């Protein structure tokens, strides 16, 4: 699955570069759809989808099946693919054979009932985190292809709830729902020098093999630059100075290493403070048609998918709805992605000193939800509106 993971993460990195504001997205939810479309496409649409997928079109369906199977085997992760067609659309047997056995459904004549059924599918497959299909079939729609992805993990070591009042930056003066914890695992934090500036990465480990990486960049870095650098760290493309090797004083974005008095000799400690957050986003994938290889495929003047059906098909709509929640006990996220094909106490006595690495995420930062073993990025995003205290 290494090639597939690399292709999905590459799409994540390219999408992350486009980030300008608070968001959450899942390239892992988009990629299987693009892969199935690439396999059934012809001409320029096939070429563009092949580039977006990062894999030869004739291998893309196998890659999509491998990804969906792999996601389904990961603890804490649920993944599904569905295909709904109108009753008159005949699918090419070789293409349809590549779909999961339980994927096929029908777009009925009652458009409202079809939309209600699609919304119910999205809600069920994401445990209620995403309640609606991101795009709905319009009158005359021939086909809707969708994925649903949901993930959940509990922290190995929960955070303590506190209050966070940033003293500077965009969140200055706000009272936020802070999360705090201490550990002696200094390898959980590191600072990397990327092409656009330095980035601090903090790994928060889940109890089922899913982790969340928080990424904070040098002030002035754009969100896309911070996320892209964080992905470079995950991919081991950038050298990282871990917590135990950081110098005293300001050591990276949001990180200070200092000595403090203590009652007894203590090992070096990592103190982390971050706000909790809930991020929701809806994406019109056709606004980034070049990124997703949909430029030609969206041209309704002719059909582009003869490998799917003899009927001329073009992409009429494509979207994703995603959500991520980071709290004291754990993390959960979900994404539904769809494409619609239309025709064409008192102070103690301190006798010792200990070293403390303090990491504070008190201004906008990014996050990556990652499967630890494969390093597959399941969801990514940017936090501009953290949870408010109270």
N, C-alpha and C positions, 0 to 999 in steps of 0.2 A: 504493500500500500504506500510505499515511500514516494513513488512518482505522483500518485494522486494527492497525497498530503502536500507535496511541494507545489503542485499546480493550484490547489485550493489556497494555500498560504500566499502564493504569488498574487492571486486575485485579491485576497484580503489586503495585501500591501498596496496594490494599485488603488483600491477603493479607499483605503485609509488616507492616501495622499490627497484625496479630494475633500477631506473633512475640514469644515470651516466653523462648525458650531456644535452644540450639544447633540449627540446622536448615539444610536446603537445600530449595528448591522451585522449580518451573518453572510459572508461569502460562501460558507459551507452550505447554506440554504439555497443560494443562487446556482452554485456550480453544477449540481446534478441536472437542473433544468437546461442549462446551456449545453451540457454534454449530450443529453438526449436530442435537443434541437439540432446540434451540430451533426449528429449521425444521420439525421433525416433531411438535412439541407443540401442544396446544390448551388453551384456558381459562386458569385461573390459573397452571398450570405454564409455559405459553408466556410469560405476562407476567413471571414471576419469572426465567426463563432469559434473556429479552430484556434485562432490567435487568442481569443478571450479565454478559452478553456485551457490553453497551454498544453494541449495533447492532440495528437492526430485524430481527426473526426471518426475514423473507422475504429479507433480504440476508446473513444469517449464513453460509449455506452457501458463497456466493461468497467471503465473507471468509475462511472456513476453507480453501477451496481455494487462495486467494491466499497465505495464510500458509504452508501446507504447500509450495507451489511455491517461495515465496521462501526458506524455510528450506533446501530442497533445493539451491538455487542458491548458497548461501553457502559459500565455502571453509571447510573444517573442521567443517561442520555436516551431520549426517544426520538426516532426519526421516521417519517412516512412520506410516501409519494403517491399522488392521486392523479388520475387522468379522467376527465369527463368529456364526452363527445355528444354531438347531436345524433339522433337515431339514424340519420341518412349518411353520416360520414363513415366511409369504409377505410380502415387503417391497413397499411401494408403489413403483412404478416411478419416479415423479418424484423421490422422495427418494433411492432407491438410485442413480439416475443421477448424483447429485452426488458420489458417493464416488470415490476413485481407482480406476482400472481393476483394479489388482492387490490390492484391499483385502479381497475377500470370501473367507471361509473357513467351515468347518462345525464345529459342536459335535457330536461323535459320541456314540454311545450309551455308549461306554466313557469314563466321566468321568475316570479316572486318565490315560488316553492323551490326552484333550483337554487336561488340565492340563499334562501333560508337553510337548505341542506348543506351548502358549501360553508356557510358560517358555522354551522354545527360541527362540521368536520374539523375546521380550524380550531375551534374552542376545545373540542375533545382531544385533539392531538397535541395541544400545548397546555393541557391541564388548566384551561381557562385564562391563561396569561394573554393570549391573542384571541379576541372574541369574534373577529370578522375576517373574511377573506380580503386581502389587500386590494384586489381588483375583482370586479364582478362582470359576469358575461352580459353583454348588451344584446339587444334583439339582433338575430342573425349570426351570433357567435357559433363557430363550428367546434371549438375545442378549448378546454382549460386544463393546463398542466400545473400542478402545485406541489410544493414540499412543505412539510412542517417539521420543525426542530425544537426540542425542549431539553433543557439541562438543569440539573439541580445538584448542589453539593452542600454539605455541612462542614464548617471549618474544623480542622484537627484541633485547633486551640481557639476558642471563641474570643471575641473582643468584649471589653467592658464598655458599657454605655457611659458617655460623659457629655460635656458641653464643649463645643469648639467655637471660639470667638477669634477669627483671624484679625491680626493687627495691621495688616496691609493687604494690598491686592484687590481684585474684584469683589471678594467676599468680606472685605473689611466692614466692621460694624454689624455684621449679621450674627445671629446666634444659631449655630448649626447643631444637628444631632451628631455628636462626635463619637468615634469608636477608638478605643485605645487598648493596647496590649504590649507586654514585654516578653522577651525571650533571649536565649543565649545563642540562637542560631543566626550568626552574623552572615552566613552565606545566603540568607533569604533576601538580602538587599545588596545592590551594587550600583555603581555609577559607570556609565559608558560615554565616551566621546564620539558622537556621530558627526556626519558631514555638516549638519545644521546647528550643532550645539550639543551640550551635555544633557544626558537624561538619566534620572534615577529610576530604577526598576525595583519593585518590591513584590516578591512571590508570596501569595497567601494560599496555603495548601488546603485542599479539601480532603475529606476522609474517604473518597471513592475514586481517586485518580484524576479528578478535575481540579485545576488550580486557576486562580485569577491573578494576573500580573497588573499591578498599578504602575503607571508610568507618568513621571512628572518631569517636564523639560525646563531648560533655562528660560527665565522670563524673556518674552519677546519671540520665542519660537512659535510657529503656527501649529495648530492642532495636528494637521496632517504630518508635519515634520516630526513631532513628538511620537505619534503612533508609528510612523514608518521606522524611526530609530528603535523603538521598543520591539518591533517585529524583527529588526536586525539582530537585537540582543537574543531574542528567542531562537532565531535561526543560527545562532553562534557565529554570525558574520562580523561581529564587533567585539573587541576585547573589553572585559568588564573588570573593574576594581571592586572586589567584594568588601563587605563591612569591616572585616578584621584587618584589611590592608589600607583603609582610608586614613588620611592624615588628620591630626587634631585641627579643630577649627571648622569653618565652612568647608564641606568636603564634596558637595554636589547639590543639585537642585533640591531644596527642602531638607538637606541633611547637614547636621552639625555633630562633630565628635568632640566630646568634652570630658573633663574629669569632674567628679563630684564627690563630696564627703560621704562616707558610709560608716556604719558601726562595725562591720567586719569585712575582711577581704572578700571581694566579689569578683566573679569573672566578668569579662566585657559583656555588656548588655545592649540589646537592641530595643528601643522604645519607639513604637509606631503610633501615630495619631492620624486619623483620616475621617472624613465625614461619610456617613452612609449615603446611598443614593438610589433613586429609581429613575431610569431613563426610558423614554418611549420615542419611537420615531416611525414615520411612514415614508417610504421611498418610492418615487416614480422612476423605475429603472430606465425608461426611455429618455429621461432627461440626461442620462449618462450612457446613451446608446453606443457610443464609441468604446467605452470601457467594457461593456458587456457583449460587444460583437453583434448588436442588434440594428445597426444603421440600415443596411440593405433589407434585412428581414422585416423591418417595419414599413417598407414601401408596399402599399396595398395595390399598386397598379399591376402587379403580377404575383404569382405564387413562387415560393422559395423552398418548399419542403416536399419535393416529390418522393422522398424516401419515407415520408410519414403517410401520405395519402395521394391518390391521383387527383383529388380535388385541389384547386389552387388555394394555398394558405399563406397568410402573412400575419405578423404579430401586431395585434391591435392595441394591446395594453400589457404592461408588465410592472409589478410592484412588490414591495416587501413591507410588512409590518413587524416591528421587533420591540422587545422590552427586556430590560435587565434590572435586577434588584440586588443590592449589596447591603447586607445588614450585619448585626452583631453575631448571628449564629451561622450564617451561610450566604449563598449566592444562588440565584436562579435566573434563567433567561429563556426566551423563546423567540422564534421567528417563523412567520408564514410567508412564503414567496410564491407568486403565481404569474403565469403568462397566459394571455388569452389570444387564441388564433382566430382571426375573422376571415371571411372570404377575402381572393386576392388579399490627732493628740499633742502633748508637750514635746519640745525639741529634744532628741536624743544626743548623747555624747558621741561625736564623730572623731574616730581615731584613725581612720583609713580613707583611702580614695579609691574609687572605681572609675572605669572608663565606660561612658554611655554613648552609643550611637543613636542620635535622635532623628527620626524621619517624620516630617509633618507635611501632609498633603492639604494645604489650606488655600489653594487656588486651583483653577481648572486643571484637570489631569485626564489621562486616558486609561483605558483598561483593556485587557485581553483575557478572554476565557479560553483555557488551553487544556487539551487532553495531555496529561503529563508524559505518558509513554511515547506517543507518536509525535507530540508537539503540534498537533493539528489545532489551529485556531477555530474555535466554534462560534465565537462572537467577539466583537470589538466595539469600542465606543469612546465617547468623549463626554466628560461630566462638567457641565456649566451651572447646573442647578441642583446642588446637594440637598439632602433631607434637612428640613428646618427643625430645630429643637421644639419639643412641646407637643 
